[in-house]
Structures are given as structure tokens and as C-alpha cells.
Amino acid sequence: LFNRGVTKGQRGDVNGEFADYTAAIELPGATPELIARARLSRGLRIAANGRNEEAIVDWQTAALSSGADAEIRAAAVGELLKIGSRLDRFEDPLALARTVADNLDAAERVRFILGVVLALRKPEMRTQWPRVCRRLIENQPPEVAEKIRFLAPVCEVLETGDRSKLDPLPPEVRDFAQEALAAFEAPAPRRDSTLPDV
């Protein structure tokens, strides 16, 4: 049902897509993973139609689904944070993100935190990203802190513009951090190729 919903969405059948996601959510014996994926996708479809409050419910449910993969939960939290930023309701999804992270084992926690911060790499999230990042990386156990410590210099670069903050990072981590930073830059305006250069 879920895959069929995705296919219907790709073909422009919005009503069929929505119906299949709902059917997957209500399917007896559906795994928590399937339900979380369907809620995440249905929330995206609902939000695209301007029904933000309904989308928020689906994303919150997906984020709190303890049987779902960390990446799905992170994507749901990412959507909550993006919409929370637009609606000036940022604290609730930020607290939810921390709650979810704090209830995961170390490996899943790292995957979740990285998933959330990667989901927010958008020009419109440039000012919020350091806040989210710092909230998620504070007071982590050593085995988690070690894996995500490179995020702090990225926050500093976003806040100060000083790219030298990345210099102490190992080359492969610095490259990743620079790629992350590039996502915050607004895309250059498209030029109409029919206009002559002046």
C-alpha cells in the first residue's frame, strides 16, 4: 500500500496517494516502520495542501514511533522543525527532537541527530540550524559526542561567517562540513539564456 501510494503520488493521483497512505496506517499488523513512513509521507501530502495542523499530527506520531528507523523519525522531526519555524512555533518540535534523541541507543542517536540536522540544510533554516544543532548536541554521552562534535564548528561558521573554524577538523569531516554549509547558501538566480550578456 505504501509503495502504491508513492507511485500514485508520482503520477499526480493525490487522492489515491492519500488514501493508500491512510490504508497503510490503518492496516492490521502493519509494522511501526511502515506506519511511520506512511505518516511521514501523508503529512507531506497534507502540508502541501495547506493543512498544517493535520500534517503536524502525522509527523509527531511518526517521530514518536519507537519501532521506526532513526532516519524516518529524523525526517519527521525535520518537517516539524521547518513548519514550526514558519509558524513561529519552534520550541515544541525542538523539545520533541531532544526527547526522541534521548531515548535512543548511541548508534541510533547519532543517526537521528545527523538526520535531523541534514534535513534542515536549507537557506531558510540558516538562522535556526545552529540553535537546533546546539540543542541536540549538548550533554550527549561521550560515545555520541565524539561522533557529532564536528557540528559545533559548523554552527560557529553559520553564526560568525568565519570559515577558519573548520580548519581543525580532519579533511574528510571538513569536506562534509563545507558541503553542509553550501546548502545554506541561496541558489543563484537563474539567468534566461535568451537574454544577451550586457
SULPESUL-V943105 format. One record per residue. N is the residue number from 1. RES is the residue in one letter. OMEGA is omega in whole degrees, -180 to 180 (NA if undefined). D_CENTER is the distance of its C-alpha to the mean C-alpha in Angstrom with 2 decimals. Layout:
n=[N N]
res=[RES RES]
omega=[OMEGA OMEGA]
d_center=[D_CENTER D_CENTER]
This chain:
n=[1 2 3 4 5 6 7 8 9 10 11 12 13 14 15 16 17 18 19 20 21 22 23 24 25 26 27 28 29 30 31 32 33 34 35 36 37 38 39 40 41 42 43 44 45 46 47 48 49 50 51 52 53 54 55 56 57 58 59 60 61 62 63 64 65 66 67 68 69 70 71 72 73 74 75 76 77 78 79 80 81 82 83 84 85 86 87 88 89 90 91 92 93 94 95 96 97 98 99 100 101 102 103 104 105 106 107 108 109 110 111 112 113 114 115 116 117 118 119 120 121 122 123 124 125 126 127 128 129 130 131 132 133 134 135 136 137 138 139 140 141 142 143 144 145 146 147 148 149 150 151 152 153 154 155 156 157 158 159 160 161 162 163 164 165 166 167 168 169 170 171 172 173 174 175 176 177 178 179 180 181 182 183 184 185 186 187 188 189 190 191 192 193 194 195 196 197 198]
res=[L F N R G V T K G Q R G D V N G E F A D Y T A A I E L P G A T P E L I A R A R L S R G L R I A A N G R N E E A I V D W Q T A A L S S G A D A E I R A A A V G E L L K I G S R L D R F E D P L A L A R T V A D N L D A A E R V R F I L G V V L A L R K P E M R T Q W P R V C R R L I E N Q P P E V A E K I R F L A P V C E V L E T G D R S K L D P L P P E V R D F A Q E A L A A F E A P A P R R D S T L P D V]
omega=[-179 -180 177 176 178 -180 179 178 179 179 178 179 -175 -179 178 177 -179 -179 -179 176 179 179 178 179 -175 -177 178 178 179 180 175 178 179 -179 180 178 -179 178 177 -178 178 177 177 180 -179 -179 178 178 175 -179 -172 -177 178 179 -180 179 179 -178 177 -180 179 -179 -177 -178 -174 179 -177 179 -179 -179 178 179 178 179 178 178 177 178 178 180 179 -179 176 178 180 -177 -177 177 -171 -173 -179 178 177 176 178 179 -179 179 179 -179 -176 -179 179 174 -171 -177 179 180 178 179 179 -178 179 178 180 -176 177 179 -176 -180 180 179 -178 179 -176 -177 -180 -173 179 179 178 -177 -179 180 -179 -176 -178 175 177 175 -175 -178 176 -178 -180 -176 -174 -176 -180 -180 -179 177 177 176 -179 178 179 -178 -173 -176 -177 -178 178 177 -180 -174 -179 -178 173 -174 -178 178 178 178 178 180 179 175 178 180 -180 -179 180 180 179 179 178 179 180 176 174 -175 179 179 179 173 -179 NA]
d_center=[24.02 20.31 21.13 23.74 21.34 19.14 22.45 23.67 20.65 21.25 24.87 24.26 25.35 22.93 25.16 25.51 21.81 21.30 24.39 23.38 20.00 22.04 24.71 22.39 21.16 24.83 26.24 28.49 27.56 24.03 21.97 19.15 16.92 18.23 17.92 14.26 13.58 15.94 14.52 10.99 12.97 15.54 13.27 12.14 15.89 16.97 14.86 16.28 19.60 19.07 19.16 16.36 17.91 18.08 14.48 13.58 15.97 14.51 10.93 12.72 14.94 12.45 10.76 14.39 15.69 17.27 18.33 15.02 13.50 11.07 8.65 8.94 8.68 5.52 4.08 6.48 5.89 2.86 5.71 8.17 7.69 8.00 10.88 12.19 12.62 14.51 16.52 17.32 16.13 13.73 15.51 15.09 11.32 11.69 14.57 12.93 10.28 13.44 15.42 13.32 13.31 17.00 17.93 16.91 19.35 18.99 17.76 15.10 14.12 13.74 11.62 9.33 9.31 8.89 5.97 4.17 6.25 6.06 2.93 5.19 8.22 10.06 13.61 13.20 10.88 13.50 15.31 12.64 10.79 13.90 14.21 10.91 11.71 15.29 14.77 12.90 15.46 18.52 21.07 19.60 22.26 23.80 22.53 18.87 19.71 21.44 18.48 16.07 18.82 18.20 15.24 17.93 19.81 16.84 16.54 20.29 20.31 17.98 20.26 23.56 23.33 25.26 24.07 26.78 24.49 23.07 26.65 26.96 24.06 25.21 25.23 22.59 20.13 21.25 20.65 17.05 16.67 18.48 16.29 13.21 15.46 16.64 13.38 14.03 17.44 18.26 19.57 23.33 25.14 26.46 30.16 32.39 34.34 37.41 37.87 40.20 39.35 41.29]
